[in-house]
Amino acid sequence: MTLLIWPYVGWRFLPDCDVRGCFPDTLLGLPATYFGLAFIFIMVMAAVLVVGIIYDAFLGLWVEWRSVDMERNPYVTYALSPNWMMTTALLAETLKRVSSEDENMEEQCDWILNWCKSQAREEMFARTVQKWDKMFDEKTPTFWFLDEKLMENARNLEFDDED
């Protein structure tokens, strides 16, 4: 922003400026241009800060009930939605393969893969597998961190709320 504003006021800092409101070539032994740019920068930052404070104080961006919503959402705290389960498992598997010499890291990656496997027993994963099976011509594959029994359980789970 400072550099966008500078062309409109920069002429006041030129040595050949002869209009009222021009600045001297130097202030305190430094070129006056530095002070002009610093002043514009401070004004832009102050404007951004004021807009942020007004937005926060009066438009309620961060209110207490939003924190409660997030704390009570299981998919933010301990549960994994299927897309996050797949991403987390993929990252854990990649990290496990890359750090094959670090036993501690391999143990942590195995723990994460087991956590992902436990999430495959949840209703949300079953709904997702069933939708994927309907959407694509081929059945959803058994992913590397799951076993065939989990996938069959997900395919065979019936839901009371569907037609």
C-alpha positions in Angstrom: 0.0 0.0 0.0 2.8 2.4 0.9 4.3 2.0 -2.6 0.9 2.5 -4.2 0.4 5.8 -2.3 3.9 7.1 -2.8 3.5 8.3 -6.4 0.8 10.7 -5.3 2.8 12.3 -2.5 6.4 11.6 -3.6 6.7 14.9 -5.6 6.7 16.8 -2.2 10.0 15.2 -1.4 11.8 16.2 -4.6 14.6 18.8 -4.5 12.9 21.0 -7.1 9.5 21.2 -5.4 8.6 24.8 -5.0 4.9 24.5 -3.9 3.8 25.2 -0.3 3.9 21.9 1.6 7.2 20.6 0.3 9.7 18.9 2.6 13.4 19.7 2.8 15.9 17.3 1.2 17.0 16.0 4.6 15.6 15.6 8.1 17.9 14.8 10.9 20.6 14.0 8.4 18.6 11.4 6.6 16.8 11.8 3.2 13.2 13.1 3.8 11.9 10.3 1.5 12.6 7.8 4.3 10.4 9.7 6.7 7.7 10.1 4.1 7.6 6.3 3.3 7.7 5.5 7.0 4.8 7.8 7.8 2.7 6.3 5.0 3.5 2.8 6.2 2.5 3.7 9.8 -0.8 5.2 8.6 -1.6 2.2 6.5 -0.9 -0.2 9.4 -2.9 1.9 11.8 -5.8 1.9 9.4 -5.6 -1.9 9.1 -5.4 -2.2 12.8 -8.4 0.1 13.4 -10.5 -1.8 10.8 -9.5 -5.1 12.5 -10.5 -3.8 16.0 -13.8 -2.5 14.7 -14.5 -5.7 12.9 -13.7 -7.8 16.0 -15.5 -5.6 18.5 -18.7 -4.9 16.7 -19.1 -7.5 14.0 -18.4 -10.4 16.4 -15.8 -12.4 14.5 -14.5 -14.2 17.6 -17.3 -14.8 20.0 -17.5 -17.2 22.9 -20.2 -19.5 21.3 -17.9 -20.1 18.3 -15.3 -21.5 20.7 -18.0 -23.8 22.2 -19.1 -25.0 18.7 -15.5 -25.9 17.9 -14.9 -27.7 21.3 -18.0 -29.8 20.9 -17.4 -30.7 17.3 -15.9 -34.3 17.3 -14.4 -33.8 13.9 -12.2 -31.0 15.3 -11.2 -32.7 18.5 -10.9 -36.5 18.3 -12.8 -38.0 15.3 -11.7 -38.0 11.7 -14.0 -37.5 8.7 -13.2 -39.8 5.8 -11.3 -37.2 3.8 -9.1 -36.3 6.8 -8.7 -40.0 7.7 -7.3 -40.7 4.2 -5.0 -37.6 4.3 -3.7 -38.4 7.8 -3.1 -42.0 6.9 -1.3 -41.1 3.7 0.9 -38.6 5.5 1.7 -41.1 8.3 2.6 -43.8 5.8 4.8 -41.3 3.8 6.6 -40.2 7.0 7.0 -43.8 8.1 8.7 -44.7 4.8 10.9 -41.6 4.8 12.1 -42.1 8.3 12.7 -45.8 8.2 15.7 -45.5 10.5 13.9 -43.8 13.3 12.1 -46.4 15.4 10.3 -43.8 17.5 8.9 -42.1 14.4 7.8 -45.5 13.0 6.0 -46.3 16.2 4.2 -42.9 16.1 3.2 -43.5 12.5 1.9 -46.9 13.3 -0.2 -45.4 16.1 -1.6 -42.8 13.7 -2.4 -45.6 11.2 -4.2 -47.6 13.9 -6.2 -44.4 14.9 -7.2 -44.0 11.2 -8.2 -47.7 11.1 -10.4 -47.2 14.2 -12.2 -44.4 12.5 -13.1 -46.7 9.6 -15.5 -48.4 12.1 -17.6 -45.2 12.3 -20.9 -44.5 10.6 -19.5 -41.6 8.6 -16.9 -43.8 6.9 -19.6 -46.4 6.1 -21.8 -43.7 4.5 -18.8 -42.5 2.5 -17.8 -45.9 1.2 -21.4 -46.6 0.2 -21.6 -43.3 -1.7 -18.3 -43.9 -3.4 -19.5 -47.4 -4.4 -22.6 -45.8 -6.0 -20.7 -42.9 -7.7 -17.9 -44.9 -9.4 -18.0 -47.9 -11.7 -15.8 -49.9 -9.5 -16.0 -50.7 -5.8 -14.0 -48.6 -3.3 -10.7 -50.3 -2.9 -9.5 -51.7 0.5 -7.0 -49.1 1.5 -3.5 -50.2 2.7 -4.2 -49.4 6.4 -7.6 -51.2 6.5 -8.6 -54.8 6.1 -11.3 -56.4 3.9 -13.5 -57.1 7.0 -13.7 -53.3 7.8 -14.6 -52.5 4.2 -17.3 -55.1 4.1 -18.7 -53.9 7.4 -18.8 -50.4 6.0 -20.6 -51.6 2.8 -23.2 -53.7 4.7 -24.1 -51.2 7.4 -27.7 -50.1 7.1 -28.9 -46.7 8.1 -32.4 -45.9 9.5 -32.5 -42.4 8.1 -32.2 -43.3 4.4 -35.0 -44.3 2.0 
